[in-house]
Amino acid sequence: MKKLISLLLALVMIMGLTACTTKPKDETPAVDTVILKEADDKMLNTYSAIAVNPEAPFVDADGNAVSGVYVNTAGANALIQWLLSEEALKMAGEYGYKEYGEYLFYVLENAPKYTGEIAKATEETKTIRLSTTTSVKDSGLLGYLLPAFEAAYGYKVEVQSAGTGKAIAAAKAGNADLILVHSKSQEETFVNDGFGRVVEGFSAERVSFIYNYFVLCGPSADPAGVKAAASVLDAFKAIADGKHKFISRGDGSGTHTKELALWPESLGITKEADSFKNYTEWYVSANTGMGACLVMAEEMDAYILTDKATFLTFVANKGVMD
């Protein structure tokens, strides 16, 4: 009997030890959304920084003139100069590789380099308002770069993120000191309308310095046959022809602007709601940020255009985006 009791006690101890050392099963489902088309020349995604001109003709959302705007030009100068420094460019180029096994951003070969002095913050200039796109924020790039800048120079960067269109609109209303966005046509309009200025050390208002690629993603089953399409234009045509669910940013962002350029012209899809009113069976205009749109695409087994950096972050987070 004593031997039996000892054996039972030993068995209980072994079972308890196993329960303590065995890792709990991860109940989070794997992300089914995958990259199906990438590295197409039409999917290049370039990011630019532009300092806001304090003498710009500021206007609100209704086009009414806004007065009394204060722009922190010294702070904007410091941040742009640092972003184009050897330190920051190296950090941006290396970001994500250790975690994801591939680079999330690349430094443009012709990106200007800043080697001059960078002013440290004063009580008057320490707060910098940066208006940027959700693609930059959701990728985690700013969360990686900005602490190094703030620690070295004493600034505090307040980040406002939205689609490129809304990010630019915030600057036009006087609510930003600089913008960091990725839509060349909208950036050029911003500059041509007098809202940008040249920062000391550079030759133009629009300073382009990093890039990555947009990627066309969708369910792993790929019912539209996107992966086998000869080009991204053919892939978008296949999605439309088959009326497969597609999630559009729909928010005037750089990603949205790129997407609109990839649909067959015969569809007539533009940023105007009337242009896709006959396609709502499969075309979903979300009017929200990149992370939220990726969550929608996963839930609806839909196709989506996204920047690769945010997509890799989405996968690493197992489909959860803040």
FENBELJO-V8193 format. One record per residue. N is the residue number from 1. RES is the residue in one letter. SS is DSSP state (h for helix, s for strand, l for the rest). OMEGA is omega in radians with two decimals (NA if undefined). D_CENTER is the distance of its C-alpha to the mean C-alpha in Angstrom with 1 decimal. Layout:
# FENBELJO-V8193
[[N & RES & SS & OMEGA & D_CENTER] [N & RES & SS & OMEGA & D_CENTER]]
This chain:
# FENBELJO-V8193
[[1 & M & l & 3.13 & 68.7] [2 & K & h & 3.13 & 67.4] [3 & K & h & -3.14 & 65.9] [4 & L & h & 3.13 & 64.2] [5 & I & h & 3.13 & 62.8] [6 & S & h & -3.14 & 61.5] [7 & L & h & 3.13 & 59.9] [8 & L & h & 3.13 & 58.1] [9 & L & h & 3.12 & 56.9] [10 & A & h & 3.13 & 55.5] [11 & L & h & 3.12 & 53.7] [12 & V & h & -3.14 & 52.2] [13 & M & h & 3.13 & 51.0] [14 & I & h & 3.14 & 49.4] [15 & M & h & 3.13 & 47.7] [16 & G & h & 3.13 & 46.4] [17 & L & h & 3.12 & 45.2] [18 & T & h & -3.13 & 43.4] [19 & A & h & -3.11 & 41.7] [20 & C & h & -3.04 & 40.5] [21 & T & h & 3.14 & 39.2] [22 & T & l & -3.13 & 37.6] [23 & K & l & 3.12 & 33.9] [24 & P & l & -3.13 & 33.0] [25 & K & l & 3.12 & 31.6] [26 & D & l & -3.08 & 27.9] [27 & E & l & 3.12 & 27.8] [28 & T & l & -3.12 & 24.1] [29 & P & l & 3.11 & 23.8] [30 & A & l & 3.09 & 21.9] [31 & V & l & -3.13 & 18.8] [32 & D & l & 3.12 & 20.4] [33 & T & s & -3.08 & 17.3] [34 & V & s & 3.04 & 17.2] [35 & I & s & -3.11 & 16.0] [36 & L & s & 3.14 & 18.7] [37 & K & s & 3.14 & 18.0] [38 & E & l & 3.08 & 16.2] [39 & A & l & 3.01 & 17.1] [40 & D & l & -3.11 & 18.6] [41 & D & h & -3.11 & 19.0] [42 & K & h & -3.09 & 17.7] [43 & M & h & 3.09 & 14.2] [44 & L & s & -3.03 & 13.5] [45 & N & s & -3.05 & 10.2] [46 & T & s & -3.12 & 11.3] [47 & Y & s & -3.11 & 9.9] [48 & S & s & 3.05 & 12.7] [49 & A & s & 3.13 & 14.2] [50 & I & s & 3.08 & 17.0] [51 & A & s & -3.13 & 19.5] [52 & V & s & 3.12 & 21.0] [53 & N & l & -3.11 & 24.6] [54 & P & l & 3.12 & 26.9] [55 & E & l & -3.09 & 29.3] [56 & A & l & 3.09 & 26.9] [57 & P & l & -3.03 & 28.2] [58 & F & l & -3.14 & 26.1] [59 & V & s & 3.08 & 26.1] [60 & D & l & -3.07 & 25.1] [61 & A & l & 3.13 & 23.6] [62 & D & l & 3.12 & 27.1] [63 & G & l & 3.12 & 27.6] [64 & N & l & -3.12 & 30.0] [65 & A & s & 3.11 & 30.4] [66 & V & l & -3.13 & 29.1] [67 & S & l & 3.08 & 31.3] [68 & G & l & -3.12 & 31.5] [69 & V & l & 3.03 & 27.9] [70 & Y & l & 3.11 & 27.5] [71 & V & l & 3.12 & 24.9] [72 & N & l & -3.08 & 24.6] [73 & T & h & -3.13 & 25.0] [74 & A & h & 3.13 & 26.1] [75 & G & h & 3.11 & 23.1] [76 & A & h & 3.10 & 20.6] [77 & N & h & -3.08 & 22.8] [78 & A & h & -3.10 & 22.7] [79 & L & h & 3.13 & 18.9] [80 & I & h & 3.11 & 18.4] [81 & Q & h & 3.13 & 21.4] [82 & W & h & 3.13 & 20.3] [83 & L & h & -3.14 & 16.8] [84 & L & l & 3.09 & 19.1] [85 & S & l & 3.14 & 21.6] [86 & E & h & -3.12 & 22.6] [87 & E & h & -3.07 & 21.6] [88 & A & h & 3.13 & 17.9] [89 & L & h & 3.10 & 17.5] [90 & K & h & 3.12 & 19.1] [91 & M & h & -3.12 & 16.9] [92 & A & h & -3.12 & 13.7] [93 & G & h & -3.12 & 15.4] [94 & E & h & -3.02 & 16.7] [95 & Y & l & 3.02 & 13.7] [96 & G & l & -3.02 & 13.7] [97 & Y & h & -3.12 & 16.8] [98 & K & h & -3.07 & 19.2] [99 & E & h & -3.02 & 17.4] [100 & Y & h & -3.14 & 16.2] [101 & G & l & 3.05 & 18.8] [102 & E & l & -3.08 & 16.5] [103 & Y & l & 3.14 & 14.4] [104 & L & l & 3.12 & 10.6] [105 & F & l & 3.09 & 10.8] [106 & Y & s & 3.11 & 14.0] [107 & V & s & 3.10 & 15.9] [108 & L & l & 3.14 & 17.4] [109 & E & l & -3.11 & 21.1] [110 & N & l & 3.12 & 22.0] [111 & A & l & 3.10 & 19.8] [112 & P & l & 3.14 & 22.2] [113 & K & l & 3.11 & 23.2] [114 & Y & l & -3.10 & 24.4] [115 & T & l & -3.10 & 27.5] [116 & G & l & 3.12 & 29.1] [117 & E & l & 3.08 & 29.6] [118 & I & l & -3.09 & 26.8] [119 & A & l & 3.07 & 28.4] [120 & K & l & -3.07 & 28.2] [121 & A & l & 2.96 & 27.6] [122 & T & l & 3.13 & 30.5] [123 & E & l & -3.10 & 31.1] [124 & E & l & -3.01 & 30.3] [125 & T & l & -2.94 & 27.1] [126 & K & l & -3.13 & 25.5] [127 & T & s & -3.14 & 23.0] [128 & I & s & 3.12 & 20.0] [129 & R & s & -3.14 & 17.9] [130 & L & s & 3.08 & 14.3] [131 & S & s & -3.01 & 12.6] [132 & T & s & -3.12 & 8.9] [133 & T & s & 3.13 & 6.0] [134 & T & h & -3.14 & 4.6] [135 & S & h & 3.11 & 0.9] [136 & V & h & -3.11 & 3.6] [137 & K & h & -3.07 & 5.7] [138 & D & h & 3.12 & 5.3] [139 & S & l & -3.11 & 5.5] [140 & G & l & -3.07 & 8.4] [141 & L & h & -3.11 & 8.7] [142 & L & h & 3.09 & 10.0] [143 & G & h & 3.12 & 12.1] [144 & Y & h & -3.05 & 13.6] [145 & L & h & -2.93 & 14.3] [146 & L & h & 3.11 & 15.5] [147 & P & h & 3.12 & 18.4] [148 & A & h & 3.11 & 20.0] [149 & F & h & -3.09 & 20.0] [150 & E & h & -3.13 & 21.3] [151 & A & h & -3.08 & 23.9] [152 & A & h & -2.99 & 25.2] [153 & Y & h & 3.02 & 25.5] [154 & G & l & 3.14 & 25.9] [155 & Y & l & 2.98 & 23.1] [156 & K & s & -3.09 & 21.0] [157 & V & s & 3.07 & 17.6] [158 & E & s & -3.05 & 16.8] [159 & V & s & 3.01 & 13.1] [160 & Q & s & -3.11 & 12.6] [161 & S & s & 3.10 & 9.2] [162 & A & s & 3.02 & 9.4] [163 & G & l & -3.10 & 8.9] [164 & T & h & -3.14 & 9.8] [165 & G & h & -3.14 & 13.4] [166 & K & h & 3.10 & 13.7] [167 & A & h & 3.11 & 12.3] [168 & I & h & 3.13 & 14.9] [169 & A & h & 3.12 & 17.5] [170 & A & h & 3.11 & 17.3] [171 & A & h & 3.14 & 18.2] [172 & K & h & 3.10 & 20.9] [173 & A & l & 3.12 & 22.4] [174 & G & l & -3.08 & 22.7] [175 & N & l & 3.11 & 20.3] [176 & A & l & 3.08 & 18.4] [177 & D & l & 3.06 & 19.6] [178 & L & s & 3.10 & 16.8] [179 & I & s & 3.04 & 13.5] [180 & L & s & -2.98 & 10.5] [181 & V & s & -3.06 & 9.1] [182 & H & l & 3.06 & 9.0] [183 & S & l & -3.00 & 12.0] [184 & K & h & -3.08 & 15.2] [185 & S & h & 3.13 & 17.6] [186 & Q & h & 3.11 & 16.4] [187 & E & h & -3.13 & 16.2] [188 & E & h & 3.08 & 19.7] [189 & T & h & 3.11 & 21.0] [190 & F & h & 3.14 & 19.9] [191 & V & h & -3.10 & 21.9] [192 & N & h & 3.13 & 24.7] [193 & D & l & 3.03 & 25.2] [194 & G & l & -3.08 & 25.9] [195 & F & l & -3.13 & 22.9] [196 & G & s & 3.08 & 21.9] [197 & R & s & -3.14 & 24.1] [198 & V & l & 3.10 & 24.8] [199 & V & l & 3.14 & 24.3] [200 & E & l & -3.12 & 27.3] [201 & G & l & -3.11 & 27.0] [202 & F & l & -3.05 & 25.1] [203 & S & l & -3.12 & 26.5] [204 & A & l & -3.13 & 24.0] [205 & E & l & -3.05 & 21.9] [206 & R & l & -3.08 & 18.7] [207 & V & s & 3.13 & 17.8] [208 & S & s & -3.04 & 15.6] [209 & F & s & 3.10 & 15.2] [210 & I & s & 3.11 & 12.5] [211 & Y & s & 2.89 & 11.2] [212 & N & s & -3.11 & 10.3] [213 & Y & s & 2.92 & 11.0] [214 & F & s & 3.07 & 10.1] [215 & V & s & 3.08 & 12.1] [216 & L & s & -3.07 & 14.4] [217 & C & s & 3.12 & 15.0] [218 & G & s & -3.13 & 17.8] [219 & P & s & -3.09 & 20.8] [220 & S & l & 3.12 & 22.5] [221 & A & l & 3.07 & 25.7] [222 & D & l & -3.09 & 24.1] [223 & P & l & -3.14 & 26.7] [224 & A & l & -3.12 & 25.7] [225 & G & l & -3.11 & 26.2] [226 & V & h & -3.07 & 22.9] [227 & K & h & -3.10 & 23.2] [228 & A & h & -3.12 & 26.5] [229 & A & l & -3.08 & 25.6] [230 & A & l & -3.11 & 26.4] [231 & S & l & 3.12 & 23.3] [232 & V & h & 3.09 & 20.1] [233 & L & h & 3.08 & 22.2] [234 & D & h & 3.13 & 24.8] [235 & A & h & 3.11 & 22.4] [236 & F & h & 3.10 & 21.2] [237 & K & h & 3.13 & 24.9] [238 & A & h & 3.11 & 25.9] [239 & I & h & -3.12 & 23.5] [240 & A & h & -3.11 & 25.1] [241 & D & h & -3.12 & 28.6] [242 & G & l & -3.12 & 28.5] [243 & K & l & 3.11 & 26.9] [244 & H & l & -3.07 & 24.5] [245 & K & l & 3.13 & 22.1] [246 & F & s & 3.10 & 18.7] [247 & I & s & 3.09 & 15.9] [248 & S & s & 3.05 & 14.4] [249 & R & l & 3.06 & 11.7] [250 & G & l & -3.00 & 14.7] [251 & D & l & -3.14 & 13.3] [252 & G & l & 3.14 & 13.6] [253 & S & l & 3.08 & 9.9] [254 & G & h & 3.10 & 9.3] [255 & T & h & 3.12 & 8.6] [256 & H & h & 3.13 & 11.8] [257 & T & h & 3.10 & 13.6] [258 & K & h & 3.14 & 13.3] [259 & E & h & -3.11 & 14.4] [260 & L & h & -3.12 & 17.4] [261 & A & l & -3.05 & 18.5] [262 & L & l & 3.10 & 18.9] [263 & W & l & 3.05 & 21.3] [264 & P & l & -3.11 & 25.1] [265 & E & h & -3.09 & 26.4] [266 & S & h & 3.12 & 29.2] [267 & L & h & 3.12 & 27.0] [268 & G & l & -3.12 & 26.3] [269 & I & l & 3.08 & 22.9] [270 & T & l & 3.11 & 21.4] [271 & K & l & -3.13 & 19.4] [272 & E & l & -3.09 & 22.9] [273 & A & h & -3.13 & 23.7] [274 & D & h & -3.06 & 27.1] [275 & S & h & 3.13 & 25.8] [276 & F & h & -3.12 & 24.8] [277 & K & l & 3.12 & 27.4] [278 & N & l & -3.08 & 29.3] [279 & Y & l & -3.04 & 26.5] [280 & T & l & 3.06 & 25.5] [281 & E & l & -3.10 & 27.2] [282 & W & l & -3.09 & 24.3] [283 & Y & s & -3.09 & 21.5] [284 & V & s & 3.10 & 19.6] [285 & S & s & -2.97 & 17.8] [286 & A & l & -3.10 & 15.8] [287 & N & l & 3.13 & 14.8] [288 & T & l & -3.03 & 12.1] [289 & G & l & -3.03 & 8.5] [290 & M & h & -3.12 & 6.6] [291 & G & h & -3.14 & 8.2] [292 & A & h & 3.13 & 11.4] [293 & C & h & 3.10 & 11.6] [294 & L & h & 3.08 & 11.5] [295 & V & h & 3.11 & 14.2] [296 & M & h & -3.13 & 16.1] [297 & A & h & 3.12 & 16.1] [298 & E & h & -3.10 & 17.5] [299 & E & h & -3.04 & 20.1] [300 & M & h & -3.09 & 21.1] [301 & D & l & -3.04 & 21.3] [302 & A & l & 3.03 & 19.2] [303 & Y & s & -3.11 & 17.4] [304 & I & s & 3.00 & 13.8] [305 & L & s & -3.12 & 11.6] [306 & T & s & 2.98 & 8.1] [307 & D & s & -3.02 & 6.3] [308 & K & h & -3.10 & 8.6] [309 & A & h & 3.14 & 7.0] [310 & T & h & 3.13 & 5.6] [311 & F & h & 3.14 & 8.9] [312 & L & h & 3.07 & 11.0] [313 & T & h & 3.11 & 10.1] [314 & F & h & 3.14 & 11.0] [315 & V & h & -3.14 & 14.2] [316 & A & h & 3.13 & 15.1] [317 & N & l & 3.12 & 15.0] [318 & K & l & 3.04 & 17.3] [319 & G & l & 3.13 & 15.4] [320 & V & l & 3.12 & 15.1] [321 & M & l & 3.12 & 12.1] [322 & D & l & NA & 12.9]]
